[in-house]
Amino acid sequence: MGVCFLVAISYVLFTVIKKTKERRRRKKFFKRNGGLLLKQQEETDPSFVDKTILFTSCELEKATDSFNENRILGRGGQGTVYKGMLVDGRIVAVKKSKIVDESQLEQFINEVVILSQVNHRSVVKLLGCCLETNVPLLVSEFIPNGTLYDLLHNRTDELPISLNMRLQIATEVAGALAYLHSATSIPIYHRDIKTTNILLDDKYRAKVSDFGTSRFVPIDQTHLTTLVKGTFGYLDPEYFQSSQFTEKSDVYSFGVVLLELITRERPISLTRFGEHRSLATHFTLALEEGRVMSILDATVIKEGTREELMTVANLAMRCLSIIGKYRPTMKEVAMELETIRTSHIPSTIQTNPILYGEELSMITDGELSSAFSSDEPSSTFLSCNDSSIQ
């Protein structure tokens, strides 16, 4: 009897000690992974806690089958993305960060903070995060159709990419950036706009993602002075030279995305050399030499009128102006693209227009009116970055 009692006591003590160690371990990870930074944010903005769910490690291990390799959606410089299913049946994407230093940890927390403040149908919707694991985890709703980069450059022609579809995607991305620049309570510069950071949902609607390097910008400031970060092919040359990032730097990057949509060429060519290796330079020279139609994608030429295509080409050219102040604002870009898109679609099959302009005045406290938001739930899939300048 005495032996059984000692065994029982030993088992209870072992269990208690094990649970205590596990609690301390999770607490240590929570602190190291930026938990204190999040708590500071909560104190600054009480509504923040209502916007961001803190998942437990057990929840996410169960959702991803203990991060089974069969659940991997993609790998990149910032981590690995897994497909998971929560206990309530929701399909999610779980981004397991590849944290090697404090700057990357700051990027993770920065992304959580910014996405918790954003509410737009064309921006990824953050579900929450987990900080009690060895590396922090970011949780988002799953988007089934991957990235715009994959659609344009890595797939076969089994899915025709119509001109209307390209204009729709361009308009949605431009609208999201216009919202970030001028409709949030504090302007946000994305700082890494590229086709790998534009995701596509089940209806091929665009969602802007990856806010790790994004920054809030006080209204009285016109630029950020930072270490140059970005991706070759999309990087604003003015920012590269001055280290001053402005909202027009996002405009330049968007201009490259617009070129990819109408040419179906990569931002940095694997086949062209010299100055023509850059899609922006290749396009600029073609436009100046009067042969821009020769570098447009065959589907675009087939479906669009010359007037429509030249209007889009000239808009892209203005976005790519070497001098930032001569570029349009994203609000102006969004409005112009919407005009082109709606005039291209026959009125009998026209979809709901994406409105910009006067509707911006209807925005209050960083929330959007129907002009920028939707009653439909947003779904997101967290992508991994490709090669970037760090």
C-alpha positions in Angstrom: 0.0 0.0 0.0 2.8 2.4 0.9 4.6 1.7 -2.4 1.4 2.5 -4.4 1.1 5.7 -2.4 4.7 6.8 -3.1 4.2 6.0 -6.8 1.1 8.1 -7.0 2.7 11.0 -5.2 5.8 10.7 -7.5 3.5 10.8 -10.6 1.6 13.8 -9.3 4.8 15.7 -8.5 6.3 14.8 -11.9 3.2 16.1 -13.6 3.2 19.3 -11.6 6.9 19.9 -12.2 6.5 19.2 -15.9 3.5 21.6 -16.3 5.4 24.3 -14.3 8.4 24.0 -16.6 6.2 24.1 -19.6 4.4 27.3 -18.3 7.8 28.9 -17.7 9.0 27.9 -21.1 5.9 29.4 -22.8 6.3 32.5 -20.7 9.9 32.8 -21.7 9.1 32.5 -25.4 6.2 34.9 -25.1 8.5 37.6 -23.7 11.3 36.9 -26.2 8.9 36.8 -29.2 7.6 40.3 -28.6 4.8 39.7 -26.1 5.8 42.8 -24.1 5.8 44.9 -27.2 2.2 43.7 -27.9 1.2 44.5 -24.3 2.6 48.0 -24.8 0.6 48.4 -27.9 -2.5 47.3 -26.0 -1.9 49.9 -23.4 -1.5 52.6 -26.2 -4.6 51.3 -28.1 -7.1 49.5 -25.9 -9.0 48.3 -29.0 -5.9 46.4 -30.1 -6.6 43.5 -27.8 -10.0 43.0 -29.4 -8.5 42.9 -32.9 -5.8 40.4 -32.4 -6.3 36.8 -31.1 -3.5 35.1 -29.3 -3.6 31.5 -30.2 -2.0 28.8 -28.0 0.8 26.6 -29.3 -1.5 23.5 -28.8 -4.2 25.0 -31.0 -1.8 25.6 -33.9 0.0 22.3 -33.5 -3.3 20.5 -33.7 -4.4 22.7 -36.7 -1.2 21.9 -38.7 -0.9 18.3 -37.6 2.3 19.2 -35.6 3.5 21.3 -38.6 3.6 18.3 -40.8 5.6 18.7 -44.0 2.6 17.6 -46.0 0.9 20.8 -44.9 3.6 23.2 -46.2 2.3 25.8 -48.7 5.5 27.5 -49.3 8.9 28.5 -48.0 10.7 31.9 -48.2 13.2 34.1 -46.6 11.0 35.0 -43.7 9.7 31.5 -42.9 7.5 28.6 -43.8 3.7 28.8 -44.4 1.5 25.8 -43.4 -2.1 25.1 -44.2 -4.2 24.3 -41.1 -7.7 23.8 -39.8 -8.9 25.3 -36.5 -11.3 23.4 -34.2 -14.2 25.5 -35.6 -13.5 24.2 -39.1 -11.9 27.4 -40.5 -9.1 26.8 -43.0 -6.1 29.0 -42.1 -2.6 29.7 -43.1 0.0 29.6 -40.4 3.3 31.5 -41.0 6.1 30.0 -38.9 8.7 32.8 -38.8 12.4 32.2 -39.4 13.7 34.5 -36.6 17.4 34.8 -36.4 17.8 38.3 -34.9 15.9 41.1 -33.2 15.3 43.1 -36.4 13.3 40.1 -37.8 11.4 39.9 -34.6 10.5 43.6 -34.9 9.3 43.0 -38.5 7.0 40.2 -37.1 5.5 42.4 -34.4 5.3 45.3 -36.8 3.2 43.2 -39.2 0.9 42.1 -36.4 0.4 45.7 -35.2 -0.2 47.1 -38.7 -2.6 44.4 -39.9 -4.6 44.7 -36.7 -5.3 48.4 -37.6 -6.3 47.7 -41.2 -9.8 46.9 -42.5 -10.0 46.7 -46.3 -11.4 44.1 -48.6 -8.2 44.0 -50.7 -5.8 43.7 -47.7 -5.1 40.5 -45.9 -7.1 39.9 -42.8 -5.1 38.9 -39.7 -6.7 36.3 -37.5 -4.1 36.3 -34.8 -0.7 35.1 -33.6 1.1 32.8 -31.2 4.1 34.0 -29.2 4.6 31.1 -26.8 6.5 28.9 -29.2 10.2 28.8 -30.1 9.5 31.2 -33.1 6.4 33.4 -33.4 3.5 32.3 -35.6 1.1 34.4 -37.6 -2.4 33.2 -38.4 -4.5 34.3 -41.4 -7.4 32.9 -43.3 -6.4 30.8 -46.2 -6.5 32.1 -49.8 -6.6 29.2 -52.3 -5.2 30.7 -55.5 -1.7 31.7 -54.4 0.2 34.7 -55.6 -0.2 37.0 -58.6 3.4 36.2 -59.5 2.6 32.5 -59.8 -0.5 33.3 -61.9 1.5 35.4 -64.3 4.8 33.6 -64.4 4.7 30.1 -63.1 1.5 28.6 -64.5 0.5 27.2 -67.8 -2.2 28.8 -69.9 -4.9 26.5 -68.5 -6.4 29.6 -66.9 -6.8 32.5 -69.4 -5.9 35.8 -67.9 -8.2 38.2 -69.6 -7.6 41.9 -69.9 -10.6 42.6 -67.7 -9.2 40.2 -65.0 -5.9 42.1 -65.1 -7.5 45.5 -64.9 -9.7 44.2 -62.0 -6.6 43.0 -60.1 -4.7 46.2 -60.8 -7.7 48.3 -59.6 -8.0 46.3 -56.4 -4.3 46.6 -55.5 -4.3 50.3 -56.3 -7.4 50.8 -54.1 -5.7 49.0 -51.2 -2.7 51.2 -51.5 -4.8 54.4 -51.8 -6.5 53.3 -48.6 -3.2 52.7 -46.8 -1.8 56.0 -47.9 -4.8 58.3 -47.3 -7.7 56.6 -45.6 -6.3 55.1 -42.4 -6.1 57.1 -39.2 -2.3 57.2 -39.6 -0.9 56.7 -43.2 0.8 53.4 -43.9 3.6 52.9 -46.4 3.8 49.3 -47.5 7.4 49.4 -48.7 7.4 46.0 -50.5 4.8 46.0 -53.2 5.4 43.1 -55.6 3.5 40.4 -57.3 4.6 37.8 -54.7 2.9 39.9 -52.1 -0.4 40.1 -53.9 -2.6 37.1 -53.2 -5.6 35.8 -55.1 -8.8 34.4 -53.5 -11.2 31.9 -54.9 -12.7 34.5 -57.3 -9.2 35.8 -58.2 -9.7 39.0 -56.2 -6.5 40.6 -55.1 -5.3 40.9 -51.5 -2.2 42.9 -50.6 -0.1 41.0 -48.0 3.2 40.9 -46.1 3.5 44.1 -44.0 6.7 43.1 -42.2 8.6 46.2 -43.5 5.6 48.5 -43.6 5.6 51.7 -41.5 3.1 54.1 -40.0 3.9 57.6 -41.1 2.7 60.6 -39.0 0.5 62.9 -41.1 2.9 65.8 -40.8 5.7 63.7 -42.3 6.3 63.3 -46.0 8.9 60.6 -45.9 10.8 58.0 -43.9 14.6 57.9 -43.8 15.6 54.3 -43.4 18.1 51.7 -44.5 17.2 50.7 -48.0 14.9 47.6 -48.1 13.0 46.2 -50.9 13.2 43.8 -53.9 15.3 44.3 -57.0 13.1 45.2 -60.0 10.5 47.0 -57.8 12.8 49.4 -55.9 12.2 53.1 -56.4 15.5 54.5 -57.8 14.9 57.8 -55.9 14.6 55.9 -52.6 17.7 53.8 -53.4 19.8 57.0 -53.9 18.4 59.1 -51.0 17.2 56.4 -48.4 14.1 58.5 -48.2 10.9 56.5 -48.7 7.8 58.3 -49.6 4.3 57.3 -50.6 5.5 57.8 -54.2 8.0 54.9 -53.7 5.0 52.6 -53.3 3.6 54.1 -56.5 6.8 53.2 -58.4 6.6 49.6 -57.2 2.9 49.4 -58.2 4.0 50.7 -61.7 6.2 47.6 -62.0 3.3 45.4 -61.0 1.1 47.1 -63.6 3.8 46.3 -66.2 3.8 42.7 -65.2 0.1 42.5 -65.7 0.1 43.9 -69.2 3.3 42.3 -70.5 3.4 39.1 -68.4 7.2 39.6 -68.1 9.2 39.2 -64.9 10.5 42.4 -63.2 14.0 41.2 -63.7 14.4 39.2 -67.0 16.2 35.9 -67.2 16.7 36.3 -70.9 17.4 40.0 -71.6 20.7 41.6 -70.7 22.1 45.1 -69.9 19.7 47.9 -69.2 16.9 45.8 -70.8 17.1 43.3 -68.0 15.0 45.6 -65.9 11.3 45.5 -67.0 10.8 49.1 -66.0 13.7 50.2 -68.2 12.8 47.8 -71.0 9.3 49.2 -71.1 10.3 52.9 -70.8 12.7 52.5 -73.8 10.0 50.7 -75.8 7.5 53.5 -75.1 9.9 56.2 -76.0 10.8 54.4 -79.3 7.1 54.0 -80.2 7.1 50.2 -80.1 5.4 49.6 -76.7 2.7 47.4 -78.4 5.4 44.9 -79.3 6.2 44.0 -75.7 2.6 43.7 -74.5 1.1 40.2 -73.8 -0.8 38.7 -76.8 -4.0 38.3 -74.8 -3.9 42.0 -73.8 -3.4 43.1 -77.4 -6.2 40.8 -78.6 -8.8 42.0 -76.1 -8.0 45.7 -75.7 -8.2 48.6 -78.1 -5.0 50.5 -78.9 -6.5 53.5 -77.0 -7.1 51.5 -73.9 -3.7 49.9 -73.9 -1.9 53.2 -74.5 -3.8 54.7 -71.6 -2.7 51.9 -69.3 0.9 52.1 -70.7 1.0 55.9 -70.1 -0.3 55.5 -66.6 2.4 52.9 -65.8 5.0 55.3 -67.3 3.8 58.1 -65.0 4.1 55.7 -62.0 7.7 54.9 -63.0 8.8 58.5 -63.3 12.4 58.8 -62.0 11.4 61.9 -60.0 8.9 61.0 -57.4 7.0 64.2 -57.3 5.9 63.7 -60.9 4.3 60.4 -60.1 0.5 60.3 -59.5 -0.9 59.5 -56.0 -2.3 56.0 -55.5 -5.7 57.6 -55.2 -5.3 59.1 -58.6 -4.0 55.8 -60.0 -7.0 53.9 -58.6 -9.5 56.3 -60.0 -7.9 56.2 -63.5 -7.8 52.4 -63.5 -11.4 52.2 -62.4 -12.4 54.4 -65.3 -10.4 52.3 -67.8 -11.8 49.0 -66.3 -15.5 50.1 -66.4 -15.2 51.5 -69.9 -13.7 48.2 -71.0 -16.5 46.0 -69.7 -19.8 46.0 -71.6 -22.5 47.5 -69.4 -24.6 44.3 -69.7 -22.0 42.3 -67.8 -20.4 45.0 -65.7 -19.5 44.0 -62.2 -19.9 46.2 -59.1 -17.7 49.2 -59.6 -14.9 49.9 -57.2 -15.4 53.5 -56.3 -12.8 56.0 -55.3 -12.6 59.8 -55.1 -15.4 61.6 -53.3 -16.2 58.4 -51.3 -12.9 58.8 -49.5 -14.5 61.7 -47.6 -16.9 59.2 -46.1 -14.2 57.4 -44.2 -14.0 58.0 -40.4 -11.7 56.8 -37.7 -9.7 54.6 -40.1 -12.8 52.5 -41.0 -14.1 52.4 -44.6 -17.4 53.2 -46.1 -18.8 50.9 -48.8 -16.5 52.5 -51.2 -13.5 50.7 -49.7 -15.0 47.8 -47.7 -17.2 44.9 -48.3 -19.7 42.9 -46.3 -18.0 39.8 -47.6 -15.5 38.3 -45.2 -11.9 38.8 -46.3 -9.7 35.7 -46.6 -6.0 35.7 -46.5 -3.0 33.5 -47.1 0.3 34.6 -45.8 3.0 34.4 -48.4 6.7 34.0 -48.1 9.0 36.6 -49.5 11.4 36.0 -52.4 14.8 37.6 -52.7 14.9 41.1 -51.2 17.4 43.8 -50.3 17.9 43.7 -46.5 
